[in-house]
């Protein structure tokens, strides 16, 4: 990691795999770990999180940085990524 306190790691497939996410065999732009799916919407150039919760109709959580994913992962599952 870079020693710049203002550095934010941008999400990429490589970053997700390094954090333990597995690439979905059916959808190449979807990565899964525990109950969290992260997928890339090419049409919008954005990463979206789905926690497979019971919140149907809720607005998708759009993220760009690893720290955002870590915060959501901790909030939803109660453990560190």
KAPE-V877517 format. One record per helix or strand of 3 or more residues. SS is the DSSP state (H for helix, E for strand). FROM is the first residue (numbers start at 1). TO is the last residue. If there is no record, write none. Layout:
BEGIN
ss: {SS,SS}
from: {FROM,FROM}
to: {TO,TO}
END
This chain:
BEGIN
ss: {H,E,E,E,E,H}
from: {13,30,36,46,61,66}
to: {18,33,41,50,63,77}
END
